Amino acid sequence: MFGISFSELLLVGLVALLVLGPERLPGAARTAGLWIGRLKRSFNAIKQEVEREIGADEIRRQLHNEHILSLEQEARKILSPVQEPEKPVTPVPEHSIAPAPVAEATPVAPTEPAPAPVAPPAPHDPTLPPRAP
């Protein structure tokens, strides 16, 4: 990662041995290892949180786009029956005096759903009390 070779690590170890001495070097190495482990864990936790947030943002953006697309499709479905294509206009000959008759549009009544069939009343169970009329 940093381009440190084995010979460079060996040199750092020898300098640490000379500076700290043989009695304190194992304790210092242990402490350094604990701190490096903590740094790695915290770095990985931050990295995972950022990746999770980026993934959540992408999912939110995708869901928002899908919602907009579905609303647009619903609007097209609603508007398509209302917008009827224009009927071709027949040209009026120039030499005729009377205007051509204009076809009037008949209003379309909204269709109502058929009423649901009513089920016949169930036969009276003799074990139940009589029903009120």
C-alpha positions as CSV (number, residue, x, y, z in Angstrom):
1,M,0.0,0.0,0.0
2,F,2.7,2.5,1.0
3,G,5.5,0.6,-0.8
4,I,7.4,-0.4,2.3
5,S,9.7,-3.4,1.7
6,F,10.9,-6.0,4.2
7,S,14.3,-4.4,4.5
8,E,12.7,-1.0,5.5
9,L,10.5,-2.8,8.1
10,L,13.6,-4.5,9.5
11,L,15.4,-1.1,9.7
12,V,12.5,0.4,11.6
13,G,12.5,-2.6,14.0
14,L,16.2,-2.2,14.7
15,V,15.8,1.5,15.4
16,A,12.9,0.8,17.8
17,L,15.0,-1.8,19.6
18,L,17.8,0.6,20.1
19,V,15.6,3.5,21.2
20,L,13.2,1.6,23.5
21,G,15.5,-1.2,24.6
22,P,14.7,-4.9,24.9
23,E,12.6,-4.6,28.1
24,R,10.1,-2.0,26.8
25,L,9.9,-3.1,23.1
26,P,7.3,-5.9,23.5
27,G,5.0,-3.7,25.5
28,A,5.4,-0.9,22.9
29,A,4.8,-3.3,20.0
30,R,1.6,-4.6,21.7
31,T,0.3,-1.1,22.3
32,A,1.1,-0.1,18.7
33,G,-0.7,-3.2,17.5
34,L,-3.8,-2.3,19.6
35,W,-3.9,1.2,18.2
36,I,-3.5,0.1,14.6
37,G,-6.3,-2.5,15.1
38,R,-8.6,0.3,16.5
39,L,-7.8,2.6,13.6
40,K,-8.5,-0.2,11.1
41,R,-11.8,-1.1,12.8
42,S,-13.0,2.5,12.9
43,F,-11.9,3.1,9.3
44,N,-13.8,0.0,8.2
45,A,-16.9,1.1,10.1
46,I,-16.8,4.6,8.5
47,K,-16.3,3.0,5.1
48,Q,-19.3,0.7,5.6
49,E,-21.5,3.5,6.8
50,V,-20.6,5.7,3.8
51,E,-21.2,2.7,1.4
52,R,-24.6,2.1,3.1
53,E,-25.5,5.7,2.8
54,I,-24.5,5.8,-0.9
55,G,-26.6,2.7,-1.5
56,A,-29.6,4.1,0.4
57,D,-29.4,7.4,-1.7
58,E,-29.3,5.4,-4.9
59,I,-32.3,3.3,-3.8
60,R,-34.2,6.4,-2.8
61,R,-33.4,8.1,-6.1
62,Q,-34.5,5.0,-8.0
63,L,-37.7,4.7,-6.1
64,H,-38.4,8.4,-6.7
65,N,-37.9,8.0,-10.4
66,E,-40.1,4.9,-10.5
67,H,-42.8,6.8,-8.6
68,I,-42.7,9.7,-11.1
69,L,-42.8,7.3,-14.0
70,S,-45.8,5.5,-12.6
71,L,-47.6,8.9,-12.0
72,E,-46.9,9.9,-15.6
73,Q,-48.3,6.6,-16.9
74,E,-51.4,7.0,-14.9
75,A,-51.9,10.5,-16.2
76,R,-51.5,9.3,-19.7
77,K,-54.1,6.6,-19.1
78,I,-56.5,9.1,-17.6
79,L,-56.0,11.7,-20.4
80,S,-56.0,9.3,-23.4
81,P,-59.8,8.5,-23.3
82,V,-60.6,12.2,-22.9
83,Q,-58.5,13.3,-25.9
84,E,-60.2,12.0,-29.0
85,P,-58.4,12.2,-32.3
86,E,-59.7,14.9,-34.6
87,K,-62.1,13.8,-37.3
88,P,-61.0,14.6,-40.9
89,V,-62.7,17.7,-42.3
90,T,-64.4,17.3,-45.7
91,P,-63.5,20.2,-48.0
92,V,-66.4,22.3,-49.2
93,P,-66.5,22.9,-52.9
94,E,-66.0,26.6,-53.8
95,H,-68.9,26.7,-56.2
96,S,-71.5,25.6,-53.7
97,I,-73.6,28.3,-52.0
98,A,-74.9,26.4,-49.0
99,P,-72.5,25.6,-46.2
100,A,-71.8,22.0,-45.5
101,P,-73.7,20.5,-42.6
102,V,-71.7,20.3,-39.4
103,A,-72.0,17.1,-37.4
104,E,-72.8,17.8,-33.8
105,A,-71.0,15.8,-31.1
106,T,-73.4,13.8,-28.9
107,P,-72.6,14.0,-25.3
108,V,-71.4,10.8,-23.8
109,A,-73.1,9.8,-20.6
110,P,-70.8,8.3,-18.0
111,T,-71.4,4.7,-17.5
112,E,-72.4,3.5,-14.1
113,P,-71.4,0.1,-12.8
114,A,-74.1,-2.5,-12.8
115,P,-75.7,-3.0,-9.3
116,A,-74.4,-6.0,-7.5
117,P,-76.8,-8.9,-7.4
118,V,-78.5,-9.4,-4.0
119,A,-78.3,-12.8,-2.6
120,P,-81.6,-14.4,-1.5
121,P,-82.0,-14.5,2.3
122,A,-80.7,-17.6,4.0
123,P,-83.3,-19.9,5.4
124,H,-84.1,-19.3,9.1
125,D,-82.3,-21.6,11.5
126,P,-84.8,-23.0,14.0
127,T,-82.2,-23.0,16.8
128,L,-81.9,-19.1,16.5
129,P,-84.5,-16.7,18.0
130,P,-87.0,-15.3,15.6
131,R,-86.0,-12.3,13.5
132,A,-87.7,-9.0,13.8
133,P,-89.7,-7.9,10.8
